[in-house]
Each structure stands twice: as C-alpha cells, then as structure tokens.
C-alpha cells in the first residue's frame, strides 16, 4: 500500500497502531500527512467508543484509565501530524502501544 492511499483501520490494536506509526514515519508530503490525519481520526473514533463503552459497563478503573490514556495519545498524534511533525506523532502512537490496564 502506498503512503498516498488511506489504510483500513479495523481497530486500535497494537498491530494497527504500529502500522500507522510506520506510515507516519514515512510520510513527508502535505497530502500524505492529511491522509494520516484521516487514519488517526478513525483510530480516535474507535478508541473513544471503547472509552464510552467502558463507562457504560462500569469497567475496571484501570482498564478505563488505560483507554483514556490511549485516546489522549491518539489525539496528540493527530495534532502532531497536523503540525507537520509525523515522527513525533509516531512516537505518541508507540507510547500508546506500551500501555496496559492495571
């Protein structure tokens, strides 16, 4: 898949975040960064839905907190990509991959 193509975002698993981090690291053009923002929007929607579901089902506080942190890091990655900082955005996604529920 080319960097100018929009990748399918099936979830917010570590595999998906790693794929997107690698795509960010290779992105250089304005168009590629816009496409990464579209992909990050989809990741954000998915993790935000998981946060809301964890609230509704009164999930374990550690799980809920972890989901919120992942959401915050994905949001930060989106902002960094929009600022033309794809390497920092990728770093934010990689940080999200290291989080585990307590």
C-alpha positions as CSV (number, residue, x, y, z in Angstrom):
1,X,0.0,0.0,0.0
2,X,1.3,3.4,-1.0
3,X,1.5,6.3,1.5
4,X,-0.9,8.2,-0.6
5,X,-3.6,5.6,0.0
6,X,-5.8,5.5,3.0
7,X,-5.2,2.4,5.1
8,X,-8.1,0.4,6.5
9,X,-8.4,0.9,10.3
10,X,-10.1,-2.1,11.7
11,X,-9.4,-1.4,15.4
12,X,-6.9,0.3,17.7
13,X,-4.8,-2.8,18.5
14,X,-1.1,-2.6,18.7
15,X,-0.8,-4.0,15.2
16,X,-2.9,-1.2,13.8
17,X,-1.1,1.5,15.9
18,X,2.3,0.1,14.7
19,X,1.1,0.1,11.0
20,X,0.0,3.7,11.4
21,X,3.2,4.7,13.3
22,X,5.3,3.3,10.4
23,X,3.1,5.1,7.8
24,X,3.6,8.3,9.8
25,X,7.4,7.8,9.8
26,X,7.4,7.5,6.1
27,X,5.1,10.4,5.4
28,X,6.7,13.6,4.0
29,X,4.2,15.4,1.8
30,X,1.3,17.5,2.8
31,X,-1.1,15.0,1.1
32,X,0.4,12.1,3.0
33,X,0.0,13.9,6.3
34,X,-3.6,14.7,5.5
35,X,-4.2,11.0,4.8
36,X,-2.5,10.1,8.1
37,X,-4.9,12.5,9.9
38,X,-7.9,10.7,8.3
39,X,-6.5,7.4,9.5
40,X,-5.9,8.9,13.0
41,X,-9.5,10.2,13.1
42,X,-10.7,6.7,12.6
43,X,-8.4,5.3,15.3
44,X,-9.7,8.1,17.6
45,X,-13.3,7.3,16.9
46,X,-12.7,3.6,17.7
47,X,-10.9,4.2,21.0
48,X,-13.4,6.9,22.0
49,X,-16.2,4.5,21.5
50,X,-14.3,2.0,23.7
51,X,-13.9,4.6,26.4
52,X,-17.6,5.4,26.3
53,X,-18.5,1.7,26.5
54,X,-16.2,1.2,29.4
55,X,-18.0,4.0,31.2
56,X,-21.4,2.4,30.4
57,X,-20.5,-1.0,31.7
58,X,-18.6,0.3,34.7
59,X,-15.3,-1.3,33.6
60,X,-12.4,-1.9,35.9
61,X,-10.9,1.6,36.7
62,X,-7.5,0.5,35.5
63,X,-8.9,-0.5,32.1
64,X,-10.9,2.7,31.8
65,X,-7.9,4.8,32.7
66,X,-5.8,3.0,30.1
67,X,-8.3,3.5,27.4
68,X,-8.4,7.2,28.2
69,X,-4.6,7.4,28.0
70,X,-4.7,5.7,24.6
71,X,-7.3,8.1,23.4
72,X,-5.2,11.1,24.7
73,X,-2.1,9.8,22.9
74,X,-4.0,9.2,19.6
75,X,-5.5,12.7,19.9
76,X,-1.9,14.1,20.5
77,X,-0.7,12.1,17.5
78,X,-3.4,13.6,15.3
79,X,-2.4,17.1,16.4
80,X,1.3,16.4,15.8
81,X,0.6,15.1,12.3
82,X,-1.5,18.2,11.5
83,X,1.5,20.3,12.7
84,X,3.8,18.6,10.2
85,X,5.5,16.5,12.9
86,X,5.0,12.9,11.8
87,X,7.9,11.5,13.7
88,X,6.5,12.9,17.0
89,X,3.1,11.6,16.1
90,X,4.5,8.2,15.5
91,X,6.2,8.4,18.9
92,X,2.9,9.2,20.5
93,X,1.3,6.1,18.9
94,X,4.2,3.9,20.0
95,X,3.7,5.2,23.6
96,X,0.1,4.2,23.4
97,X,1.2,0.7,22.4
98,X,3.0,0.2,25.7
99,X,0.0,0.9,27.9
100,X,-1.5,-2.0,29.8
101,X,-4.5,-2.0,32.1
102,X,-3.6,-2.1,35.8
